[in-house]
Amino acid sequence: MRTSFEPTLLDDGESALKSLIAHDDWLPPEYAKPVLESYQSYALYIDPKARYSVISFVWAPGQGTPVHNHTVWGLVGVLRGAELCEEYSVPGIGLMQSTHQHRLACGEVDRVSPTIGDWHKVSNAVAGETTVSIHVYGADIGRVHRHHWDVAKRKPQPMVSGYSNDTPWIGAR
Protein backbone atom coordinates (compact mmCIF):
# COMPACT_ATOMS: atom_id res chain seq x y z
CA MET A 1 0.00 0.00 0.00
CA ARG A 2 1.43 3.38 -0.98
CA THR A 3 1.17 6.07 1.59
CA SER A 4 1.93 9.75 1.17
CA PHE A 5 4.46 9.51 3.99
CA GLU A 6 6.35 6.49 2.63
CA PRO A 7 9.34 8.43 1.17
CA THR A 8 9.89 10.27 4.47
CA LEU A 9 9.39 7.09 6.47
CA LEU A 10 11.97 5.26 4.33
CA ASP A 11 14.44 8.16 4.57
CA ASP A 12 14.12 8.37 8.35
CA GLY A 13 14.09 4.60 8.75
CA GLU A 14 17.20 4.20 6.60
CA SER A 15 19.05 6.72 8.74
CA ALA A 16 18.06 4.90 11.95
CA LEU A 17 18.93 1.47 10.50
CA LYS A 18 22.35 2.71 9.33
CA SER A 19 23.05 3.88 12.89
CA LEU A 20 22.03 0.47 14.25
CA ILE A 21 24.16 -1.58 11.85
CA ALA A 22 27.17 0.71 12.25
CA HIS A 23 28.00 -1.24 15.43
CA ASP A 24 28.26 -5.01 15.54
CA ASP A 25 28.21 -5.53 19.29
CA TRP A 26 24.51 -5.73 20.18
CA LEU A 27 22.94 -8.77 18.48
CA PRO A 28 22.90 -11.85 20.74
CA PRO A 29 24.60 -14.89 19.12
CA GLU A 30 21.39 -16.95 19.04
CA TYR A 31 19.89 -14.39 16.60
CA ALA A 32 22.90 -14.60 14.29
CA LYS A 33 23.20 -18.39 14.19
CA PRO A 34 23.26 -19.99 10.74
CA VAL A 35 21.59 -23.34 10.06
CA LEU A 36 22.95 -25.42 7.19
CA GLU A 37 19.54 -26.49 5.84
CA SER A 38 18.17 -23.00 5.20
CA TYR A 39 18.63 -19.31 5.85
CA GLN A 40 17.09 -18.13 9.13
CA SER A 41 14.76 -15.24 9.92
CA TYR A 42 14.73 -14.44 13.62
CA ALA A 43 12.05 -12.06 14.92
CA LEU A 44 13.76 -9.43 17.04
CA TYR A 45 10.76 -7.17 17.63
CA ILE A 46 7.17 -7.17 16.43
CA ASP A 47 5.05 -4.13 17.14
CA PRO A 48 2.00 -5.16 19.24
CA LYS A 49 -0.28 -3.63 16.57
CA ALA A 50 1.69 -5.33 13.74
CA ARG A 51 2.60 -1.94 12.21
CA TYR A 52 6.23 -2.97 11.80
CA SER A 53 8.70 -5.74 12.62
CA VAL A 54 12.47 -6.03 13.01
CA ILE A 55 14.08 -9.28 11.86
CA SER A 56 17.62 -10.64 11.65
CA PHE A 57 18.25 -12.74 8.54
CA VAL A 58 21.17 -15.15 8.71
CA TRP A 59 22.68 -16.60 5.56
CA ALA A 60 25.18 -19.45 5.65
CA PRO A 61 27.47 -19.65 2.59
CA GLY A 62 25.51 -20.43 -0.57
CA GLN A 63 22.07 -19.73 0.91
CA GLY A 64 19.39 -17.52 -0.59
CA THR A 65 15.68 -16.97 -0.94
CA PRO A 66 13.40 -17.78 -3.82
CA VAL A 67 12.07 -14.82 -5.81
CA HIS A 68 9.40 -13.26 -3.59
CA ASN A 69 7.48 -10.09 -2.82
CA HIS A 70 6.63 -8.28 0.42
CA THR A 71 3.44 -6.25 -0.20
CA VAL A 72 4.69 -3.68 2.37
CA TRP A 73 7.63 -1.28 2.65
CA GLY A 74 10.89 -2.66 3.95
CA LEU A 75 14.48 -1.76 4.76
CA VAL A 76 17.40 -4.18 4.65
CA GLY A 77 20.69 -3.32 6.40
CA VAL A 78 23.75 -5.56 6.30
CA LEU A 79 25.31 -6.04 9.74
CA ARG A 80 27.94 -8.65 8.73
CA GLY A 81 29.12 -9.91 5.35
CA ALA A 82 27.30 -8.90 2.16
CA GLU A 83 24.13 -9.75 0.25
CA LEU A 84 23.39 -10.09 -3.43
CA CYS A 85 19.97 -8.67 -4.34
CA GLU A 86 18.44 -9.59 -7.68
CA GLU A 87 15.44 -7.45 -8.53
CA TYR A 88 12.57 -8.69 -10.72
CA SER A 89 9.75 -7.11 -12.63
CA VAL A 90 6.19 -7.80 -11.55
CA PRO A 91 5.54 -11.31 -12.84
CA GLY A 92 3.61 -11.93 -16.01
CA ILE A 93 2.07 -15.18 -17.18
CA GLY A 94 4.89 -17.72 -17.27
CA LEU A 95 7.53 -15.02 -17.19
CA MET A 96 9.77 -13.71 -14.41
CA GLN A 97 12.72 -11.59 -15.47
CA SER A 98 15.58 -10.15 -13.47
CA THR A 99 15.83 -6.43 -14.16
CA HIS A 100 18.83 -5.51 -12.03
CA GLN A 101 21.17 -6.91 -9.41
CA HIS A 102 23.38 -5.24 -6.86
CA ARG A 103 25.62 -6.13 -3.98
CA LEU A 104 24.79 -4.76 -0.55
CA ALA A 105 27.96 -4.44 1.55
CA CYS A 106 28.29 -4.32 5.32
CA GLY A 107 26.80 -1.05 6.60
CA GLU A 108 24.62 -0.44 3.54
CA VAL A 109 20.81 -0.27 3.47
CA ASP A 110 18.41 -1.22 0.68
CA ARG A 111 14.70 -0.41 0.27
CA VAL A 112 11.73 -2.40 -1.00
CA SER A 113 8.05 -1.58 -1.40
CA PRO A 114 5.34 -2.21 -3.94
CA THR A 115 5.84 1.34 -5.21
CA ILE A 116 9.63 1.22 -5.73
CA GLY A 117 10.15 -2.49 -6.44
CA ASP A 118 8.92 -5.38 -4.39
CA TRP A 119 9.97 -8.59 -6.15
CA HIS A 120 13.49 -9.81 -5.47
CA LYS A 121 15.75 -12.69 -4.56
CA VAL A 122 18.43 -12.32 -1.88
CA SER A 123 21.50 -14.46 -1.24
CA ASN A 124 24.74 -14.48 0.71
CA ALA A 125 27.36 -12.72 -1.42
CA VAL A 126 30.39 -13.82 0.60
CA ALA A 127 31.91 -17.25 -0.07
CA GLY A 128 32.83 -19.16 3.06
CA GLU A 129 31.29 -16.69 5.54
CA THR A 130 27.96 -16.10 7.24
CA THR A 131 26.06 -12.91 6.39
CA VAL A 132 23.68 -11.26 8.86
CA SER A 133 21.25 -8.52 7.87
CA ILE A 134 18.66 -6.59 9.85
CA HIS A 135 15.30 -6.07 8.12
CA VAL A 136 12.55 -3.65 9.13
CA TYR A 137 9.13 -4.10 7.50
CA GLY A 138 5.89 -2.12 7.60
CA ALA A 139 3.95 -5.08 9.06
CA ASP A 140 4.48 -8.30 10.99
CA ILE A 141 6.19 -9.71 7.89
CA GLY A 142 6.21 -13.31 9.14
CA ARG A 143 2.40 -13.29 9.09
CA VAL A 144 1.80 -11.31 5.91
CA HIS A 145 0.14 -13.17 3.02
CA ARG A 146 2.44 -12.63 0.07
CA HIS A 147 3.97 -14.61 -2.83
CA HIS A 148 7.02 -16.46 -4.06
CA TRP A 149 7.72 -17.35 -7.68
CA ASP A 150 7.19 -21.05 -8.36
CA VAL A 151 9.75 -21.92 -11.05
CA ALA A 152 8.09 -25.23 -11.98
CA LYS A 153 4.57 -23.78 -12.28
CA ARG A 154 5.89 -20.51 -13.72
CA LYS A 155 3.57 -18.38 -11.61
CA PRO A 156 3.34 -16.72 -8.19
CA GLN A 157 2.29 -18.95 -5.31
CA PRO A 158 0.91 -17.77 -1.96
CA MET A 159 3.15 -17.92 1.09
CA VAL A 160 3.38 -16.81 4.69
CA SER A 161 7.04 -16.91 5.69
CA GLY A 162 6.85 -17.24 9.47
CA TYR A 163 9.96 -16.97 11.64
CA SER A 164 12.77 -19.26 12.74
CA ASN A 165 12.12 -18.50 16.43
CA ASP A 166 8.91 -18.80 18.42
CA THR A 167 9.03 -15.50 20.28
CA PRO A 168 10.75 -12.19 19.49
CA TRP A 169 13.94 -11.25 21.29
CA ILE A 170 12.50 -7.97 22.59
CA GLY A 171 8.98 -8.01 23.98
CA ALA A 172 6.45 -10.79 23.85
CA ARG A 173 3.61 -11.24 21.40
Rosetta silent file (secondary structure, phi, psi, omega in degrees, C-alpha in Angstrom):
SEQUENCE: MRTSFEPTLLDDGESALKSLIAHDDWLPPEYAKPVLESYQSYALYIDPKARYSVISFVWAPGQGTPVHNHTVWGLVGVLRGAELCEEYSVPGIGLMQSTHQHRLACGEVDRVSPTIGDWHKVSNAVAGETTVSIHVYGADIGRVHRHHWDVAKRKPQPMVSGYSNDTPWIGAR
SCORE:     score description
SCORE:     0.000 S_00000001
   1 L     0.000  127.151  177.925    0.000    0.000    0.000 S_00000001
   2 L   -84.053  134.340  175.319    1.426    3.381   -0.979 S_00000001
   3 L  -122.446  154.264 -178.625    1.172    6.074    1.586 S_00000001
   4 L   -66.490  -20.950 -178.876    1.932    9.750    1.174 S_00000001
   5 L   -97.019    3.009 -176.881    4.462    9.513    3.989 S_00000001
   6 H   -58.274  -46.503  179.710    6.353    6.493    2.626 S_00000001
   7 H   -57.948  -42.921  178.718    9.335    8.435    1.173 S_00000001
   8 H   -66.872  -42.243  178.564    9.890   10.265    4.472 S_00000001
   9 H   -60.075  -44.216  179.629    9.395    7.087    6.468 S_00000001
  10 H   -67.594  -39.504  177.021   11.975    5.261    4.329 S_00000001
  11 H   -61.652  -50.452 -178.956   14.441    8.162    4.574 S_00000001
  12 H   -65.981  -41.554  179.077   14.118    8.372    8.354 S_00000001
  13 H   -64.303  -40.417  178.467   14.090    4.600    8.747 S_00000001
  14 H   -62.260  -41.801  178.684   17.199    4.196    6.604 S_00000001
  15 H   -61.498  -45.273  179.524   19.052    6.722    8.744 S_00000001
  16 H   -65.588  -41.609 -179.491   18.062    4.897   11.948 S_00000001
  17 H   -66.696  -39.621  176.624   18.929    1.474   10.501 S_00000001
  18 H   -60.189  -39.276  177.385   22.349    2.710    9.326 S_00000001
  19 H   -63.831  -40.572 -179.400   23.047    3.877   12.890 S_00000001
  20 H   -65.681  -45.622 -175.799   22.030    0.475   14.251 S_00000001
  21 H   -82.934   -2.710  176.997   24.159   -1.578   11.853 S_00000001
  22 L   -69.683  -18.125 -179.776   27.172    0.714   12.249 S_00000001
  23 L  -123.086  130.810 -178.976   28.002   -1.239   15.427 S_00000001
  24 L  -111.830   56.068 -178.500   28.263   -5.013   15.535 S_00000001
  25 L  -134.302   14.662 -171.510   28.206   -5.527   19.285 S_00000001
  26 L  -118.369  -22.848 -174.864   24.513   -5.729   20.175 S_00000001
  27 L   -82.817  119.173  178.250   22.936   -8.767   18.478 S_00000001
  28 L   -59.339  144.932 -175.581   22.903  -11.852   20.744 S_00000001
  29 H   -55.281  -32.908 -178.172   24.603  -14.890   19.124 S_00000001
  30 H   -67.930  -15.668  177.786   21.387  -16.952   19.038 S_00000001
  31 H  -101.561    9.405  176.641   19.893  -14.390   16.601 S_00000001
  32 L  -130.867   18.829 -175.286   22.900  -14.598   14.292 S_00000001
  33 L   -88.019  120.875  176.059   23.197  -18.389   14.193 S_00000001
  34 L   -78.140  154.873  174.355   23.261  -19.995   10.742 S_00000001
  35 E  -127.293  130.435 -172.759   21.591  -23.338   10.061 S_00000001
  36 L   -62.411  -29.950 -175.409   22.952  -25.424    7.189 S_00000001
  37 L   -72.460  -30.958 -174.397   19.542  -26.486    5.837 S_00000001
  38 E  -166.250  155.492  172.747   18.172  -23.003    5.201 S_00000001
  39 L   -61.064  158.423 -177.635   18.626  -19.308    5.851 S_00000001
  40 E  -117.447  145.192  173.328   17.088  -18.131    9.131 S_00000001
  41 E  -127.261  105.639 -176.944   14.757  -15.245    9.915 S_00000001
  42 E   -98.943  122.466  176.039   14.729  -14.439   13.615 S_00000001
  43 E   -70.066  121.717  176.212   12.051  -12.063   14.917 S_00000001
  44 E   -95.122  -44.225  177.530   13.764   -9.430   17.037 S_00000001
  45 E  -151.907  136.245  174.474   10.760   -7.167   17.634 S_00000001
  46 E  -126.572  120.133  178.792    7.166   -7.172   16.428 S_00000001
  47 L   -55.975  135.316 -178.982    5.053   -4.127   17.136 S_00000001
  48 L   -56.241  -25.852  178.240    2.003   -5.161   19.236 S_00000001
  49 L   -98.605   10.213  177.903   -0.284   -3.634   16.574 S_00000001
  50 L    60.559   27.680  178.879    1.692   -5.335   13.741 S_00000001
  51 L   -77.575  -25.133  177.492    2.599   -1.942   12.213 S_00000001
  52 L  -160.734  164.087  177.044    6.232   -2.973   11.805 S_00000001
  53 E  -145.551  153.408  178.238    8.704   -5.743   12.616 S_00000001
  54 E  -123.345  124.916 -171.449   12.468   -6.034   13.009 S_00000001
  55 E  -130.775  141.999  168.245   14.077   -9.283   11.861 S_00000001
  56 E  -101.750  129.231  174.946   17.615  -10.640   11.648 S_00000001
  57 E  -104.628  134.250 -176.973   18.250  -12.738    8.545 S_00000001
  58 E  -124.300  123.949 -175.158   21.172  -15.146    8.711 S_00000001
  59 E  -117.833  113.494  170.130   22.680  -16.604    5.558 S_00000001
  60 L   -71.977  164.658  178.187   25.182  -19.451    5.648 S_00000001
  61 L   -53.147  134.457  177.049   27.470  -19.651    2.587 S_00000001
  62 L    83.160   -3.905 -177.346   25.508  -20.427   -0.573 S_00000001
  63 L   -88.039  152.367  177.187   22.070  -19.734    0.915 S_00000001
  64 E  -165.610  172.986  179.842   19.394  -17.522   -0.590 S_00000001
  65 L   -94.573  164.783  164.189   15.678  -16.970   -0.940 S_00000001
  66 L   -74.926  170.846  171.933   13.396  -17.784   -3.818 S_00000001
  67 L   -65.043  131.345 -176.141   12.074  -14.818   -5.809 S_00000001
  68 E  -152.467  167.276  174.047    9.403  -13.259   -3.586 S_00000001
  69 L  -118.202  179.536 -177.129    7.480  -10.091   -2.821 S_00000001
  70 L  -123.687  -36.375 -176.692    6.631   -8.276    0.419 S_00000001
  71 L    71.464   -1.245  178.389    3.436   -6.250   -0.202 S_00000001
  72 L  -138.732  166.272  175.446    4.686   -3.681    2.369 S_00000001
  73 L   -67.978  155.452  177.570    7.630   -1.277    2.648 S_00000001
  74 E  -156.898  155.312  175.132   10.890   -2.662    3.949 S_00000001
  75 E  -128.504  137.691 -179.016   14.479   -1.760    4.762 S_00000001
  76 E  -124.886  120.547  178.576   17.403   -4.184    4.653 S_00000001
  77 E  -122.104  130.465 -177.731   20.690   -3.324    6.395 S_00000001
  78 E   -87.033  119.570  179.104   23.746   -5.562    6.298 S_00000001
  79 E   -88.472  -40.959  179.768   25.313   -6.044    9.735 S_00000001
  80 E  -141.087  141.642  176.144   27.941   -8.650    8.728 S_00000001
  81 L    79.571 -142.351 -179.832   29.122   -9.907    5.355 S_00000001
  82 E  -158.847  152.899  177.417   27.297   -8.905    2.157 S_00000001
  83 E  -118.514  150.292  169.908   24.128   -9.752    0.252 S_00000001
  84 E  -105.840  124.032  178.780   23.387  -10.091   -3.434 S_00000001
  85 E  -112.280  122.377  175.471   19.974   -8.671   -4.336 S_00000001
  86 E  -109.684  117.586 -177.710   18.439   -9.592   -7.684 S_00000001
  87 E   -91.574  147.669 -177.698   15.437   -7.450   -8.534 S_00000001
  88 E  -130.359  151.506  174.173   12.572   -8.691  -10.722 S_00000001
  89 L   -73.118  163.541  175.090    9.748   -7.108  -12.628 S_00000001
  90 L   -59.829  131.361 -173.383    6.190   -7.799  -11.547 S_00000001
  91 L   -64.815  142.951  172.052    5.537  -11.313  -12.835 S_00000001
  92 E  -105.955 -175.248  179.564    3.612  -11.927  -16.010 S_00000001
  93 L   -68.467  114.226  176.501    2.074  -15.175  -17.176 S_00000001
  94 L    70.906    8.243 -174.341    4.895  -17.716  -17.268 S_00000001
  95 E  -132.892  130.430  173.400    7.535  -15.018  -17.185 S_00000001
  96 L  -140.853  115.100 -174.611    9.769  -13.707  -14.415 S_00000001
  97 L  -119.541  135.158  173.797   12.721  -11.594  -15.472 S_00000001
  98 E   -72.872  131.430 -178.822   15.584  -10.154  -13.469 S_00000001
  99 E  -105.482  -20.821 -175.987   15.828   -6.426  -14.158 S_00000001
 100 E  -170.059  150.816  169.795   18.828   -5.513  -12.026 S_00000001
 101 E  -138.662  150.450  177.883   21.166   -6.910   -9.414 S_00000001
 102 E  -150.799  156.243  178.937   23.380   -5.238   -6.863 S_00000001
 103 E   -98.749  134.269  179.097   25.618   -6.125   -3.984 S_00000001
 104 E  -109.293  110.524 -177.010   24.787   -4.764   -0.554 S_00000001
 105 E   -85.616  166.996  177.651   27.957   -4.442    1.551 S_00000001
 106 L   -54.201  129.713  179.856   28.290   -4.322    5.316 S_00000001
 107 L    92.405   -8.969 -179.684   26.801   -1.046    6.597 S_00000001
 108 L   -94.096  155.929 -178.568   24.620   -0.443    3.536 S_00000001
 109 E  -126.096  139.369  177.063   20.812   -0.269    3.470 S_00000001
 110 E  -119.143  159.495 -178.981   18.415   -1.219    0.679 S_00000001
 111 E  -122.932  146.771  170.942   14.703   -0.411    0.273 S_00000001
 112 E  -138.805  149.329  169.883   11.731   -2.400   -0.997 S_00000001
 113 E  -173.606  160.131  177.640    8.053   -1.585   -1.396 S_00000001
 114 L   -58.778  -24.904 -177.930    5.342   -2.215   -3.941 S_00000001
 115 L   -85.092  -25.312 -177.992    5.844    1.345   -5.207 S_00000001
 116 L  -112.881   -5.978 -179.040    9.632    1.217   -5.727 S_00000001
 117 E   131.472  118.080 -169.023   10.151   -2.488   -6.439 S_00000001
 118 L  -121.920  -20.044 -177.967    8.918   -5.382   -4.391 S_00000001
 119 E   -96.234  124.590  177.018    9.971   -8.591   -6.152 S_00000001
 120 E  -158.438  171.870  174.345   13.488   -9.809   -5.473 S_00000001
 121 E  -130.087  137.149 -177.230   15.745  -12.688   -4.556 S_00000001
 122 E  -124.453  140.365  177.150   18.432  -12.321   -1.877 S_00000001
 123 E  -145.996  162.441  175.935   21.505  -14.456   -1.243 S_00000001
 124 E   -68.214  127.205 -177.287   24.738  -14.482    0.715 S_00000001
 125 L   -99.942    4.819 -176.603   27.356  -12.723   -1.416 S_00000001
 126 L  -116.691  115.136  179.309   30.393  -13.824    0.603 S_00000001
 127 L   -67.889  132.440  173.962   31.913  -17.245   -0.075 S_00000001
 128 L    78.485    4.814 -179.877   32.826  -19.164    3.063 S_00000001
 129 L  -132.842  156.799  174.323   31.290  -16.692    5.543 S_00000001
 130 L   -85.493  141.051  174.241   27.960  -16.101    7.245 S_00000001
 131 E  -112.665  138.212  177.551   26.063  -12.914    6.394 S_00000001
 132 E  -126.311  128.439  176.943   23.680  -11.260    8.862 S_00000001
 133 E  -128.678  151.465  179.073   21.250   -8.520    7.873 S_00000001
 134 E  -109.239  124.899 -177.672   18.663   -6.589    9.845 S_00000001
 135 E  -114.398  138.684  174.195   15.298   -6.067    8.118 S_00000001
 136 E  -123.852  126.634 -177.735   12.545   -3.652    9.129 S_00000001
 137 E  -123.199  154.555 -179.956    9.134   -4.100    7.500 S_00000001
 138 L   -83.963   39.864  177.506    5.888   -2.125    7.600 S_00000001
 139 L  -178.144  175.046  170.337    3.948   -5.075    9.055 S_00000001
 140 L   -78.763   84.732 -167.398    4.477   -8.302   10.994 S_00000001
 141 H   -57.972  -29.510  179.614    6.188   -9.712    7.893 S_00000001
 142 H   -69.815  -11.155  179.936    6.208  -13.312    9.137 S_00000001
 143 H  -117.733    3.028 -179.401    2.396  -13.287    9.093 S_00000001
 144 L   -79.125  133.818  174.684    1.800  -11.307    5.909 S_00000001
 145 L   -79.376  116.262 -178.404    0.144  -13.167    3.017 S_00000001
 146 E  -142.219 -157.298 -173.130    2.444  -12.633    0.068 S_00000001
 147 E  -139.281  154.638  167.109    3.971  -14.614   -2.826 S_00000001
 148 E  -125.668  157.014 -179.503    7.015  -16.464   -4.065 S_00000001
 149 E   -86.515  118.955  176.700    7.725  -17.349   -7.684 S_00000001
 150 E   -87.323  108.829 -176.089    7.189  -21.055   -8.359 S_00000001
 151 L   -62.565  -43.261 -177.730    9.747  -21.916  -11.045 S_00000001
 152 L   -65.975  -43.176 -178.818    8.087  -25.234  -11.977 S_00000001
 153 L   -85.170  -13.591  179.451    4.569  -23.779  -12.278 S_00000001
 154 L    57.218   43.897  176.386    5.888  -20.511  -13.716 S_00000001
 155 E  -160.989  160.397  177.909    3.566  -18.381  -11.613 S_00000001
 156 E   -65.850  142.765  176.616    3.342  -16.716   -8.187 S_00000001
 157 E  -123.915  142.977 -179.893    2.287  -18.953   -5.310 S_00000001
 158 E   -66.154  149.007  174.961    0.909  -17.766   -1.960 S_00000001
 159 E  -154.202  154.910  167.181    3.146  -17.915    1.093 S_00000001
 160 L  -130.271  117.125 -168.321    3.379  -16.809    4.695 S_00000001
 161 L   -73.452  -32.947 -176.173    7.038  -16.909    5.689 S_00000001
 162 L    68.978 -167.023 -179.627    6.848  -17.237    9.466 S_00000001
 163 L  -134.534  162.617  178.571    9.959  -16.972   11.641 S_00000001
 164 L   -83.322  -17.988  177.077   12.772  -19.262   12.743 S_00000001
 165 L  -115.327  158.560 -177.177   12.124  -18.500   16.427 S_00000001
 166 L   -81.110  -34.554 -179.652    8.912  -18.799   18.418 S_00000001
 167 L  -133.325  145.391  179.059    9.035  -15.502   20.283 S_00000001
 168 L   -62.268  155.991  177.987   10.754  -12.191   19.485 S_00000001
 169 L   -63.932  -47.358 -176.747   13.938  -11.247   21.287 S_00000001
 170 L  -107.730  121.674  178.862   12.500   -7.966   22.586 S_00000001
 171 L    79.670  161.379  178.700    8.979   -8.006   23.980 S_00000001
 172 L  -117.737  148.088  178.253    6.449  -10.794   23.848 S_00000001
 173 L   -80.152    0.000    0.000    3.606  -11.238   21.398 S_00000001
